[in-house]
Amino acid sequence: MAVPKYSDFFPVFMEFLSDGNEHTLQEVRDYCASKFDLSEEDKRATFSNGLNMLTYRLGWTQTHLKKAGLITNPKRAVIAITPFGKEEILSKGIGVFTLEYVRELQQQKSDTSTSSTISTNSSTIENSAIPEPEEQTPQEMIDASMEQLNLELADKLLDELTRMDEYDFEHVIVDLLLKMGYGKPEENQDAVTRKSGDGGIDGVVRADRFGFDAIYTQAKRWKEDSHVQRPDIQKFLGAMVSIGATKGLFITTGQFSKGALDFAEQNHNHKIVLVDGKKLAELMIEYDLGVTTVKTYEIKRVDSDYFSADS
């Protein structure tokens, strides 16, 4: 049989993970292929661009279920069901996991999540609607594939960041600010503060040569589902006030609670920008930090001006 649509894998994916154990991507792939009785030829089938069809569609399956809060990645290339996912199976059964229902869960999760981020021209990957591949034009398929690749890349970046040493993570934040144009490397070689005695400040990026304009940073390498709370932001503000700083950047690989977001927003005397894990990964991808380009595609169209020009 042909490789099913990614949404057809939802119930099978959840059924396999319902044992509560951690499983590798390969284990999930083998189980799904077995449940749909896919032949070796089916499992090797590719799109015209060379992407393996089964791997590609299971990647979409994983992305949708994760966005719905049903599964998680406890470590690299490993998947597990979340407590919420277990509750859904126990109360509603495997058959509930249709495309419509999973999208409804994604919307509910999105409605209860807020974030405050640096203002940039980049699009927000996490909040983009993902159409079914079968419903797309060729151009939409390319765009959707790029979005899928960036989603997976963002997840991998966060996995790498959460495993880093705290001091190395602080260097990543400084490197990102320099990539974004805040100051120059030669003027910020000592931008990361010492491991101890920093008073709650992890880094100082001088945006101009004389240091008249500086950005003070706090970096928290926390789990993706952990929340920075209001007292953490208050402590950071206290550290800023003690040294006369007016601009602060608080970055975490986790998330911010509503109290933390409200406190930062309501403090008008000091500018405190909060960047959560999802936005951090987006910025790293946008500014080519910790990532590398493996292939570039050109899309061409007919030049109407050429053909309409007077001969």
KENUGU-282531 format. One record per residue: x, y, z of N, C-alpha, C, CB in turn. Coordinates in steps of 0.05 Angstrom, whole numbers, plus 5000, padded with zeros to 4 digits. Glycine has a CB too. Example, Ala and Ser with C-alpha at 12.3 -4.5 7.8 and 13.67 -1.06 7.14 Angstrom:
BEGIN
526448865156524649105156526449345156522649115181525749555142527349795143525850015157528249885114
END
This chain:
BEGIN
501749765000500050005000501850255000498150005024500650484992502150734992502550835021500650944975504550995025505051115051502751295059507751275051501451245082499151405090499851705094497951295116497751875095498152155102499152175131495452305098500452395137501652425164499452415185503152685166497052515180494952515200493952235206492652695191494252055186493351775191495151635211493351625165497551745215499351625235498751705264502251695227497151915268496652015295495851795315494452225294493751645310492851455330494951225334490251335322496251145313498250935315500651025331499150835287501551275325503751405340503151405370504251685329500751495377499951515405499551245418497351675407498551055402498250785413500950665421496850605391502950705405505550585411506850715435507450625387506350985439507551125461505951095487507851415454503550975485501750965508502850795531499050855500505050645526506250485548507750655567508050265536508050915561509351095579512451095579508551045607513550915562516450895561517651095540517350615554520251135541521551295521522251115498524051435533521951225473522451065450524051225429519850965437525751095414527251225394525451275369529751065386526351465353524851525328524751275310526151755313526851125310526950885293524850675303529650765293524550655329522550465340519750545332522850445371519250805334516550905326516150855296516251205333518150915280517950875251517350585244520550965237518750405257518450115252515650025260520449945267514650125282511950055292509850155272511450165320510050405264508050515245508050365219508550815241510450305209510650165184509449885186513650135175509749755209508649495213505549505215509849365239504549705229501649725233500149775206500949955252501549915188500249965162501149765141500950245153502649565150503549345132504949455108501149175123506849645112508349765090510549575081509550035098510849545055512849375044515549515045512249295014517749375039520349495039520449715018522549275034519149664996519049864975517550114984517549754950515350084999513950315010515750475029511450215025517250325045518950465065521250605052520050255085522050525028524250665014523250874995525850454998520650904991519451094972520351384979516451074972520951544958521851814962520152004945524851844955520152264953519052464936521052524913518452724953520252694895521952764872524552904881520452934852524453034905526753174915528652994931525953414932527952734932529752544946529052494975532452644944527152644987526452605015524952335018524652835025525652185038524251935044521352005052525651775065519451885039516651955043515651885071514851815023516351645081515451555107516751725129516151255112519251775127520651935148519552215148523651945142519052325124518052595121515252625134517852675091513552435128510752465139510652405169508952265124512352225178512452175207513652415222514151925213515352565208516352815219514153015223518552935201512353025204509953205207508153105230508353215181507852835232506252725253507452805280506252415251510052775284511352845309510953135315514252775308511353305295511053595299508253675309511753745274506253565296503453635303502753535332501553505283503553285338502953175364504453325386503652885366506853415380508353565400507153845404511353595392506353975383505054235385502454215400504654345357501153985399498653955414499153875443496953735400501653845451502253785479501953485486500553945497501753315465501253035470503752865474499652915447505952955461508452815463510653015469509052655438513052905477515253075483517852935474515353155513520053085473522652975467524453005492523953115442524552795509526152815534529152835528525652575551530052725505532752755497532952715467534652555511535252755456535652745427534652485415538552795420533052505393532052275378530452085395534352135365529252185417527652015434524952155438529051965462522751995438520052095441518651955465518452055415516952105478515351995500512752135501516852015527510751995512508052115515508152305539505851905518506552515539506352705561504052615580505852995551504052715605501752645622499052725609502052795649499052955595496553035582495852835560496953315569497852725546497252525525496152275537499852465510497152195560496051955574493151995582497751885599492652235593489852295601487952285577489752575614488852395555487152395531486452105522488552545508488451935522488051655514486151515534490651505512486651555560484951415580482051515579486151475608481651775574478951875575477451865548479052165584478951855526477651875500478351655480478252135487480451505486481251295468483051385446478851165457484151185431486151245410484751375386487450985401482251305381480951395357480351695356478351255354480751835378480152115379482152285364479952215408484552165358486752325347486452355317489352205355484552515309484252585281485752855276481252605273486052925250487353175244485753415256487553215213483153405254481553625265481853655295478553585258481853425309482053435338484853525347481453165351486953435334489653505341490053805336491753345325488953905314489154195309487654355330488054265281485354245339483854385360485554405385481254235366486954185392488754185416491054385412489853905421492054405388494154605382493154885387495254565353490754935378489655205381489155275410487055225365488155075425487755125454490355175468486354875467492455035461495155065472496255345465497054855464495755425440496755685431495355915445496455715401492655875450491056085463491956135491488156015462493055935505493755965533496756035536493155705548498156075513500956135514501556405504502655925498502956575519503756835510506756865512502357055527507857055497510757095498511357385492512256915479513657485502514657755497517457725485514557935522517957825461520457765448521658015436520057555427524257995428525558205413524058255388528458135408523758505380522358575355524258525332521358865355523558345314525158285290523258255266526858025294524458225243522858185218522257895213524358305195523257715231522857425226519957355232524757265243518957145218516257045223516356865247515156895199514156825261514056645284513356365275511956745304515356195275514955925265512755775280517555765267512755805307510955645323508055695318511555685352507355955310504556025307503555995279504156305317505155895261504355875233502555635229506755855214500555665212498755445206500255255186496055545193499954995191501254805174499154655158503054605191498954705132496954565116497854285108496354725090495954115101496653845093498153855067494153675090500253685064501753675039500053625014503853465040497953455017496253384994494553624985494553155001494253825001492554054994494154284983491054145019496754254979498454474972499154494943500954464988499754734934500954774908503954714911500555074898505354674888508254624890509754834906509454604862509055084903510355294918509755274948509555574908507255214954506555174982507954934994503455144985508354724979509754494989512654564996509654264968513854724979516654814985516654975011517854974962514855165013514755335037514155175062512655555033512254985059511554815082513954635090509154645076515354535070517654365076519854525091518854245050520254775082522154945096521355005125522555215081518755035128517655085155518054845173514755165154517554605161517954355176520854325184516954125159522654375165525454345170526354535192527154395144525254785192525954975212524854905240525055255204522454785240521354685265523154465277518454575261523954285261525654065270528354175279525953845249529454365263531954485270531854635297532954675248529554785301529254925326529154735350526655095325527854505347527754305368530554205374525954075360532054155353534854045357536654255370536053955330536254505363537854725375537254735405537254995362534754725412533954735441535054495456530954755444535054265443536254025456539254075461535953775438540654185442543454245446543954455468544754345419542354655468542654875487542154775516540755105481540154605519539454515546541554325558536754375547543254215540545354035550548054185554545753815530548154435547550554585549551254665578550454845532553754715583554554825609553455115610557754835611552655195634551455455638553155685627550855505668555755665633557655875624557855885594560455825636557855655581557955645552555355755540558355355542553055695553550455805544550456105545548255685562551656225566551856515568553456625544553156595594555556485536557056575513555356565487559556395509553556365485551756355462550056605460550056095463549056695483547256925483548757175475546056975512551257205484552857435476553457415446555557445492554157175436554757145408552257215391555556855402549857145401547457215386547057515384544957085400547457655406547157945406549158075386547558065434551657975386553658075367552858025339556357955373551757785333550757715307548457905298549757425306546857985317544658155311545458455308542558135333548058505312548958775308549258955333547258915289548958835356549258985381552258975389547358875404553759165380556559175387558259015368556959075415560959025373562858885356564458685373564759085342565258455361566658245376569158345390567358025358570758515377573258605388572858785413574858755368570458895415569859075438568358925460568259305429567858665456566258515475567458235482563458475465570158225482571457975488571057885516574457995482570458075534569958005562567058045569571758175581565257995550562358055554561057875574560958035527561957625577560857445596562157485623561057145587560557515644561657565671562857305682559557685690564257335704565457105717563256915727567257185740563956665731562056465739560856525766563256185740562256655783561256715810561557015815562656555832559957115832560157395840559157585819562957455847557357495801556457675780553957835789555757525755552957785813550657945823548157915807551458225824547857695793545357655777545657745748543157795790547957845740548357925713550257725700549558215711549457605678551057395664552857515643549257185653552057735631553557845609552958145605553157695584554958285593554558565587555658615559556058745608553858685541554658745513554659045509552758605493557059145502557359435497556659485468560259535504554459645464553459695437555059915423550559765438556660065437558260265424561060255436557060545428562960375422565860345428566460445457567460505408565160655466565860765492564260645515565361065491562360475508560760335529558560505541562560255550557860735527555660895537553060745536555461155521552760575516550260415513550960125517548960475485549759995537550359725543547859565549552259705567547859305542545659125547546558915567544658995520545158895589545858695610544058445606545558815638545258215608543857975602543757775626545057835578541557625626541257405645540357165628539157465668541756935631541156705615540456465632543556635596538156345628537256115643536955875625534556175658538655675629538555425613536755235627541455305608534155245621532155085634530754905615530055255649529354705625527754525608525654675593526554295624524854575569522954705552520354775565522454545527519354605583516754645596517054785623515354385599519454875630519855025655519155315651522754995666518155445672517255725670518955905689514255745677520056115677521356325693519156485706523256505675519356525732517256655747517856945753516756505774515857095762516157375768518457445786513557485780518957295808521157355826523857345812521257165849524157165791526657155776527157415761526656915756525057535750525357785735525858015755522757845718524558005778524958205799527858205808523058165822528957965812531757945820533658055799532457645826532958005774534658105752534458415752533657995725532058525755531758815756533358925779528758885759533358795803534858895826537858905820534358715850538858705805541658695798542258925778542458425785540358985760540759205742540859475756538559205721538959515775538759765789541359805806536359765808542459595817544759625835547259725820545459355848547359685793549659775778548860005758550859545762546360105761545560325745544860255716547660535745544260005710543559925683540659985677544059625680540160055652537360115643536259925623537360405632537959765610537059575589537959295597538259645562535959115598536458835605535158635586535558785633536558415582535458205565535557945580537058175538533157825585532957575600532157355580530857595623533957165577533456945557533456675571535656955535531556515564531356245575530756045553529156235597531655795557530855585538528055485545532855355539526955565568524255495576522255695567524155445606520355755585518255945580518056155603515555805576516256355599515856555620512956525630516356835609512656555656509956555667508556825661509956505698505956825663504557075658505457295677501457035661505957225702506857425722509557545713507157295749511357385703513957485694513557675670515757245686511857595651511357755627510158025635509557615608508158015653506858265662508758445676504458195680510458335693512358505708514258645689513958335728515358505670517158625651515758845634518358415632513258795627511758975610511059235626509258845600510459205651509559435667511759605678507859335690514259505676516559665687517459865666518859475695516760115670517360315649519960455653515160525649521160435677523660575682526060425671524060625711525760165668527859985657526759815635529159815680528159795613527359635591528359355595528359755564526459165599527258885602525758725581526458775631527358605563526258435542526458145549527658505515524357995546524257715552524257545526521857645570525957355525526057175501525956885510528757225484523856745502523556465510525056275491520556385512524956015497526455825481525755815452526055555493523155835445522255815418523356055402519155815416523156295414524156535400527256525398523256785415528556425419531456405418532356225394532456285444531056005391531755825368531255965342530055565370528956105339528356255315530556455308525756395317531456595329533556805324536156675316533856975350536856455329539356315321539256225292539856075340536956125283536656045256536856285237534055895251535456495244535356735227538156865224533456945239539656865246542356995245544656795242542757155270544056545234546056345228547956305251547656435203546956265275548556205298548155915306547956395321550255755305549955475313548655305292548355455338548255415268547055265246548755305221544155345241548455135201549955165176548155105153552454995176548455235131546855185107548054945092546855435088546254745087547154505073546454505044546054265087544354655036543654655008541954905002542054405000542355024979540755254971539355194945542655504967536755274944535155224920534455494907532655064926534355504880533455734866530755674853535555824844528955864856526255834844526056054823523955854865525555974798525456164776522756184764527556084754522156404751519656454738520156584711517656624755518156594694518456714668518857014671516056654649520657134657521157424658519257554638524157494652516957644648514957764629515958014616512357834645517658164630518758414618520458344593520458574638521858124594523558054571521857994546525257804578519657844551518057764528516157994518516357524535515658184536513858404528515458644517512158494551518158634519519858854510519658884480522758824519519859134470519759184441522259064428519559484435521858934407524158814392525559014375523258564376
END
